[in-house]
Amino acid sequence: MSLSTILREFENIGFNSPARAFPGFRKPQDATVRDLVPREGIRQEVRSGDLLSVDVASGATAEILAFDDRGAPALGRLGLTDTGTLAIEDCDGAALFGWVAGNGGRTAIGIPSCTLAGQDEPYLFRVREAVTVWVFRPAPTGALIEGALTGSVTLSVQVAPSNGPFLPPLLGDTRDEFTVPRGTAMSYPLKKGEYVQIIDIQGQQCSDFMAFRADGLDRGQELMIDGTATRSMVRRSYPGPGLLDKFFDQEMRPLLNVVQDTCGRHDTFGLACNARGYEERGFAGHLNCSDNISHAMAPYGVARRAAWPAINFFWSTWVDPHTHQIMTEESHSRPGDYVAMRAQDDLVCVSTACPDDIDPINGWNPTDVHVRIYKPETPMRRAVAYREKEDSTALISQTSAFHERLEPLTQHFSPARDLWTPVNFPSHGAIGEYWACREAVTVQDMSGLRKYDIVGPDAETLLQKATTRNVAKLAVWRGQYTLLCDEAGTVIDDGTLFRLAPDLFRWCCGSEESGRVLTALADALGLQVRIHAMGSAMPNLAIQGPKSRNLIRKIAFTQPHVPAVDQLKWFGVTTARLHDREGTPFMLSRSGYTGELGYEIFCSKAGALEIWDAVMEAGEEFGILPMGTEALGIIRIEAGLAAANAEFAPGIDAFEAGLGFAVNLNKPDFTGKAALERNARDPRRALKGLLLGCNDVPAHGSPIYDGERQVGVVTSATRSPMLGHAIAIARLGIEHAENGRALEIGQLDGRMKRLSATVSDIPFVDPQRTRARA
């Protein structure tokens, strides 16, 4: 059925009446807010009536560009005129150029832009006509590496009120699209190679989905998605973009593969809602998805069923680990969330807009679902949504600046915040990568790390209050591993703090929570300091292993006023260039997450591939291998290095996380000091190692027993290639934490199988860190 036909039918049932079509309409977030990192460009679709705000702080500049639906410049729609063309040398403009070219625009003669200088008040634009806006925060590469940037740029959009559906931007050329009205179902054919995008228009609306092989229906066979076969094949409850991405039929043949998913929480366990389910709760005759699916599929000769199995997109369910019951709650989907899949064969599909208004699954407010079908030639990359916080704007996962070199080497990527990161490389495997790091040298893409520049006369004051080590003793061109804690002494984040100048620090950490904590503390104390989130503007590589120094010597050129490579002690930092004084600039630190001698390179996107190529060429004589997260996980456990949501987690203070070495209780007051002083005097739990006399690797959270009493839990475990048996990091009651103590790790509910273990110190390998200090 065509879109025009659907719209005519909507008019016949009163679609144009907001009261009938969208009762209790929940519009999207009032404002979408994004802070631009240096060199970054953000694309924003705005419609007539939207209010666009660009806040450019003193010391910064922004470049704004606008385009119509043909990719032609359209700054006039914002009431602006161009002041020149975009300075591509100061911006990461590849995405912009690709978008303009893909929409028929011209890039060869430069793209007109308007420069917005820093000022006290934000620039406000009331959009007069739909337009695509790009906003850039220019930054020279040298200033980026050296931390010599000032100001900030923030983009926000106030969406004009509307009773119409909230639909995300198109992903490519559509063959068809239509809306499934609430409480109904619609069937549609899908050709091999085509994409289907199922969109939750208003949020918290579940949509049952089923697909049948078209050739099977022609033969009278109902070969359709089988939830049990799918869970067995992908080894997880729900497929996601990547290797584990396919829905299978009863014969274990793939029907569709998931390409993009912005929600991430769906259901593959139960049946679609059905008449019997409503009848047994006193709602005889209630609309239900099973009857709607039967009605929609009847023209294809599909037999009616009282209850249909289905994939229920946007319905949040999970299996309780203790009772093993299937649990449910309100959906996590937001307005415009979607799942996009590609057909692996000719299919007939059916989608519903669930009518359930007596359960939380639709937020007690059934709404419509929108479906788009894209042509096979649509370039659609694999992606999931990442949100810095639950209420943050969704960021679709990107490939890192090194992806062009990584993709030919592996297809096994997993999301690391908003970036795809290699898990392993098939040519050598995780064990080969492990031994390369132990005996030679490896290179790893660590761009998922978060980096913040803390700049200003009160920068030291802020960090002295926020972190657990004495920042006053940190010299320029030195770094230190330190923690951010809350008032209870719980670790919020860990990372490395580098001092690049008296009033300039660079914080490399694991979470955006660091930026929020530092900003809130600076505001509360009234400090004169700026916190710059570097985001994806500073990709980085870890060069690790005993031969890493030899490799770095071959590629790093340093000026006389900064430390040379051979002058860098453990946690030293410098600025360097590739090969000579005219080479690509980068920041170089002697640090890492492996316990081996190692270095980290921080660069701009523009220089990333050149630096990767130089590293691989220089490392060839030393047997360099790329390394993924799987091998890193083995090495960091052997080295006794803590990880978030494992060794440190909510409710676990710094000492219980085994991070007491990074806490200086003799320094002036810092956040969490009082709690940590109290806990240090009377510790209840300690982080220790366990040596297992077997190769069984216990799972995270496995209980640890002394006889019949549980005395601790496993936080991380692996099989150590160097030791030749399994090892575990564990949090133990202090009474059971002495070295040599014999304990047992429980498996099969902790009772039916026990793994013998002996308490030890950590690290398991190189306890004095002589390798890293070499």
Helices and strands as residue ranges (DSSP letters): H 3-12, H 18-21, E 31-36, E 41-46, E 51-56, E 61-67, G 75-78, E 84-85, G 88-90, H 94-102, E 112-117, E 123-126, E 131-136, H 141-146, E 153-158, E 174-180, E 185-190, E 195-200, E 207-213, H 214-218, H 227-234, E 246-248, E 254-261, H 275-279, H 289-297, G 298-300, E 311-313, E 317-319, E 326-328, E 337-343, E 347-352, G 360-362, E 369-374, E 383-386, E 395-396, E 398-399, H 403-406, E 413-416, E 419-422, H 429-439, E 442-445, E 450-455, H 459-466, G 471-473, E 478-485, E 491-501, E 504-509, H 513-525, E 530-533, G 535-537, E 540-544, H 548-555, E 556-557, G 565-567, E 573-578, E 585-589, E 598-602, G 605-607, H 608-619, G 620-622, E 625-626, H 629-638, G 660-662, H 673-681, E 685-692, E 703-706, E 709-720, E 725-733, G 734-736, E 742-747, E 753-760, H 770-773
